[in-house]
């Protein structure tokens, strides 16, 4: 569908340039809501290592999984995240 046809269907008398700008804004908002742009990154973990460097282009981490976490079947399970004040002190003092 062309922009002109879209404008006719919605009954808009806006100039084509402004209609294109509104369409781009709407598509950007839909992309933010639906989170269609994502990557899966695998990082090897090391025993007794707590902090890892993550790429700068990460915006949000949805899930972290670990093999054999709370199971012995070689399955990947989600690691629960700590939110708020964690009552246990870390050995690192953080």
FENSULGI-V917153 format. One record per residue. N is the residue number from 1. RES is the residue in one small letter. PHI is phi in whole degrees, 0 to 359 (NA if undefined). PSI is psi in degrees with one decimal (NA if undefined). Layout:
BEGIN
[[N/RES/PHI/PSI] [N/RES/PHI/PSI]]
END
This chain:
BEGIN
[[1/x/NA/134.4] [2/x/274/159.7] [3/x/299/-39.5] [4/x/297/-43.7] [5/x/295/-39.3] [6/x/298/-45.4] [7/x/299/-38.4] [8/x/293/-39.3] [9/x/294/-37.8] [10/x/271/-2.3] [11/x/73/34.4] [12/x/263/138.5] [13/x/254/19.0] [14/x/290/150.5] [15/x/297/152.4] [16/x/302/-40.6] [17/x/299/-43.0] [18/x/291/-38.1] [19/x/297/-40.3] [20/x/297/-42.0] [21/x/298/-43.6] [22/x/296/-39.5] [23/x/296/-43.7] [24/x/297/-41.6] [25/x/298/-42.7] [26/x/295/-41.6] [27/x/295/-37.1] [28/x/295/-41.4] [29/x/295/-39.8] [30/x/297/-38.6] [31/x/295/-37.3] [32/x/294/-42.3] [33/x/291/-43.6] [34/x/272/-10.5] [35/x/49/58.6] [36/x/275/-18.5] [37/x/260/100.1] [38/x/219/159.9] [39/x/231/151.7] [40/x/251/125.4] [41/x/239/131.2] [42/x/252/128.9] [43/x/233/129.4] [44/x/285/135.8] [45/x/259/154.5] [46/x/240/140.1] [47/x/299/137.0] [48/x/65/18.6] [49/x/253/128.1] [50/x/257/-38.2] [51/x/253/138.9] [52/x/230/146.6] [53/x/278/130.6] [54/x/248/150.8] [55/x/300/150.9] [56/x/290/-21.1] [57/x/275/4.7] [58/x/289/132.9] [59/x/254/-45.4] [60/x/213/137.9] [61/x/259/118.6] [62/x/276/-38.7] [63/x/201/144.9] [64/x/235/126.7] [65/x/239/151.8] [66/x/225/139.1] [67/x/286/137.7] [68/x/64/26.5] [69/x/276/113.3] [70/x/63/26.7] [71/x/202/166.5] [72/x/236/22.5] [73/x/256/18.0] [74/x/56/36.5] [75/x/260/151.8] [76/x/270/129.0] [77/x/232/150.0] [78/x/291/141.4] [79/x/266/126.1] [80/x/293/144.8] [81/x/261/148.6] [82/x/273/127.5] [83/x/239/137.5] [84/x/83/-150.6] [85/x/276/115.1] [86/x/275/122.8] [87/x/287/-12.7] [88/x/263/129.4] [89/x/282/141.8] [90/x/273/153.1] [91/x/294/-25.8] [92/x/283/-11.4] [93/x/79/13.2] [94/x/261/NA]]
END
